[in-house]
Amino acid sequence: MNKLLSGVSIILSAIALAVSGWTASQMAQLNASLEQQQNSLVEQQKTNSQQESNITQLAKELEENQTQIFSQTARQSVSTNNSESTNNPIQPGQFVRQGVDNKIKIDLLSVKRIQNPKSNEKNVVLVQLRVRRIVPKGEVDSLNLKMSTGRNPETSEVYRTIHNRSTSFTYINDLPKDSWGNAYFWLEVPEGIDVIDIIIPETAIFNKVPISS
């Protein structure tokens, strides 16, 4: 009887030892699996964080590129508009003023920059105009174009005519009513000035006239 009990005890101990070993093995495998999953989760979080950082950086670069493109487009638009305003000729009838007690009309035909014949500078502006008599003949009136001036509309700097570079006199009385005659004068205007006021004696001022190149 004692031998039987002793055998049973040994068998139970062996079973308990086997169960304990199996449990320990399972626990080790479970821990290893949990650790692996945890490591995978950490790596995934790192990857997600890196991806978020990359996306943020890409979004920032895209915004900077869009801002740069918009700025360049705006500058090109302004440059194009300025170029058009300074290179397009004056349109007929765009700048018309009355003068000499409303006896004439002066129509600017062209205001363009030309090269100074005495130097290589383009500091001369040629003003071409048309004078039309609008009243019947009367007393002799004259238009002294050499006394004309240009004026900077921003700084009020005055630009004088160049000696012997203008129609000396336009005798209005020699023109029949509604007839016209052409005239011109040169102004000495520094390079870089694209718009001027034009002041002709006894005539309303021509404001902000663009200079074509």
matplotlib code that plots the C-alpha trace (Angstrom):
import matplotlib.pyplot as plt

x = [0.0, 2.8, 4.5, 1.4, 0.9, 4.6, 4.3, 1.1, 2.9, 5.8, 3.5, 1.6, 4.9, 6.0, 2.7, 2.9, 6.5, 5.5, 2.5, 4.7, 7.3, 4.6, 3.1, 6.5, 7.1, 3.8, 4.4, 7.8, 6.3, 3.5, 6.0, 8.1, 5.1, 3.9, 7.4, 7.5, 4.1, 5.2, 8.4, 6.4, 4.0, 6.8, 8.4, 5.0, 4.6, 8.1, 7.2, 3.9, 5.7, 8.3, 5.6, 3.7, 6.9, 7.5, 4.0, 4.3, 7.6, 6.1, 3.1, 5.4, 7.5, 4.4, 3.1, 6.5, 6.5, 3.0, 3.9, 7.0, 5.1, 2.4, 5.1, 6.9, 3.6, 2.6, 6.0, 5.8, 2.3, 3.4, 6.5, 4.3, 1.8, 4.6, 6.2, 2.9, 2.3, 5.7, 6.0, 2.5, 2.2, -0.3, -3.7, -5.3, -7.5, -6.1, -4.4, -6.2, -6.3, -7.6, -5.3, -4.8, -8.1, -9.9, -8.9, -7.0, -6.9, -3.6, -3.5, -0.4, 0.6, 3.7, 5.9, 8.9, 12.4, 15.2, 19.0, 20.8, 22.8, 25.5, 26.0, 25.1, 22.4, 18.7, 17.9, 15.8, 12.0, 10.5, 7.1, 5.1, 1.7, -1.0, -2.5, -6.0, -7.7, -11.3, -12.4, -12.6, -9.6, -8.9, -5.9, -2.5, -1.8, 1.4, 2.4, 5.9, 6.8, 10.4, 9.0, 7.3, 8.4, 8.1, 7.5, 7.9, 4.4, 6.0, 8.9, 7.8, 11.3, 11.1, 12.6, 13.4, 13.3, 16.6, 17.8, 17.0, 15.0, 11.4, 9.1, 9.9, 6.3, 3.0, 1.0, -2.6, -3.9, -2.5, -4.6, -8.2, -10.9, -10.8, -7.5, -4.4, -0.6, 2.0, 4.7, 7.3, 9.8, 12.5, 12.7, 15.8, 14.4, 16.8, 16.6, 14.4, 11.5, 8.5, 5.7, 5.8, 3.4, 3.7, 3.2, 2.7, 2.3, -1.3, -2.6, -4.1, -1.6, -1.2, -1.0, 0.9, 1.7, 3.5, 6.9, 7.2, 10.6]
y = [0.0, 2.4, 1.5, 2.3, 5.7, 6.4, 5.6, 7.8, 10.6, 10.4, 10.3, 13.4, 15.2, 14.4, 15.6, 18.8, 19.3, 18.8, 21.1, 23.7, 23.4, 23.8, 26.7, 28.4, 27.7, 29.2, 32.2, 32.8, 32.5, 34.9, 37.4, 37.1, 37.7, 40.7, 42.2, 41.7, 43.3, 46.2, 46.7, 46.6, 49.2, 51.4, 51.1, 51.8, 54.9, 56.1, 55.4, 57.3, 60.2, 60.4, 60.3, 63.1, 65.1, 64.5, 65.5, 68.7, 69.5, 68.8, 71.0, 73.8, 73.5, 73.5, 76.7, 78.4, 77.4, 78.7, 82.0, 82.3, 81.5, 84.1, 86.7, 86.1, 86.2, 89.5, 91.0, 89.8, 91.2, 94.6, 94.6, 93.7, 96.5, 99.0, 97.9, 98.2, 101.7, 103.0, 101.3, 101.8, 105.0, 107.7, 107.0, 109.7, 112.0, 110.7, 114.0, 117.0, 120.5, 123.9, 127.0, 130.6, 131.8, 128.7, 129.6, 126.4, 122.7, 120.9, 117.2, 115.3, 112.9, 111.3, 111.6, 109.4, 109.1, 109.5, 109.5, 112.8, 113.6, 115.1, 112.0, 108.3, 109.1, 108.8, 111.8, 113.6, 113.4, 114.4, 115.9, 115.9, 117.7, 118.9, 122.4, 123.0, 126.4, 126.3, 129.9, 132.2, 134.3, 137.2, 139.0, 137.4, 134.9, 132.9, 129.8, 129.9, 126.3, 126.8, 128.1, 124.7, 122.6, 119.1, 118.4, 115.4, 114.7, 113.2, 115.6, 118.7, 118.8, 120.9, 119.8, 122.5, 122.5, 122.1, 125.1, 125.3, 122.0, 123.2, 124.7, 128.4, 129.8, 128.5, 131.4, 130.6, 133.4, 131.8, 128.8, 128.7, 127.6, 123.8, 123.4, 122.1, 122.2, 120.0, 121.1, 119.7, 120.4, 118.5, 118.2, 117.2, 114.5, 112.2, 108.5, 106.5, 109.0, 107.3, 109.8, 113.6, 116.6, 118.7, 122.5, 124.5, 128.3, 129.5, 125.9, 123.7, 121.3, 117.7, 115.6, 112.4, 111.7, 108.4, 108.4, 105.7, 104.1]
z = [0.0, 0.9, -2.3, -4.3, -2.6, -3.1, -6.9, -7.2, -5.5, -7.8, -10.8, -9.6, -9.0, -12.5, -13.9, -11.8, -13.0, -16.6, -16.3, -14.6, -17.4, -20.0, -18.3, -18.0, -21.7, -22.7, -20.5, -22.1, -25.6, -24.6, -23.1, -26.3, -28.4, -26.4, -26.5, -30.2, -30.7, -28.4, -30.4, -33.6, -32.2, -31.2, -34.7, -36.3, -34.1, -35.1, -38.8, -38.4, -36.7, -39.5, -42.1, -40.4, -40.2, -43.9, -44.8, -42.7, -44.4, -47.9, -47.1, -45.9, -49.1, -51.2, -49.5, -49.9, -53.6, -54.1, -52.4, -54.6, -57.7, -56.8, -56.0, -59.3, -61.2, -59.6, -60.4, -64.0, -64.2, -62.9, -65.2, -68.2, -67.3, -66.9, -70.1, -72.0, -70.5, -71.5, -74.9, -76.3, -78.3, -77.4, -78.9, -81.1, -79.0, -75.7, -74.8, -76.1, -74.5, -75.5, -75.5, -76.4, -75.0, -76.4, -80.0, -80.6, -79.7, -79.2, -79.7, -78.5, -81.3, -79.8, -76.7, -77.0, -75.8, -78.3, -78.2, -77.5, -80.7, -78.6, -76.4, -76.1, -73.5, -74.2, -72.1, -74.8, -75.1, -78.5, -78.2, -81.4, -81.5, -83.8, -83.5, -84.7, -85.0, -83.7, -84.2, -87.2, -88.1, -85.8, -84.5, -84.8, -82.0, -81.6, -79.7, -78.4, -78.1, -77.0, -73.7, -73.1, -70.2, -68.8, -65.1, -62.9, -61.4, -58.3, -57.5, -59.5, -61.1, -64.3, -67.6, -70.2, -73.9, -75.8, -77.7, -81.4, -81.1, -81.5, -84.0, -83.6, -83.8, -84.9, -86.2, -85.4, -87.5, -90.6, -90.1, -91.5, -89.0, -88.4, -90.2, -88.4, -88.5, -86.9, -84.5, -82.2, -79.4, -77.5, -73.7, -71.7, -69.4, -67.5, -68.2, -65.9, -66.0, -67.7, -67.0, -67.2, -67.2, -70.3, -70.0, -73.2, -72.9, -72.7, -72.8, -70.2, -68.7, -70.1, -66.9, -66.5, -70.1, -70.6, -72.4, -75.0, -75.6]

ax = plt.figure().add_subplot(projection="3d")
ax.plot(x, y, z, "-o")
ax.set_aspect("equal")
plt.show()
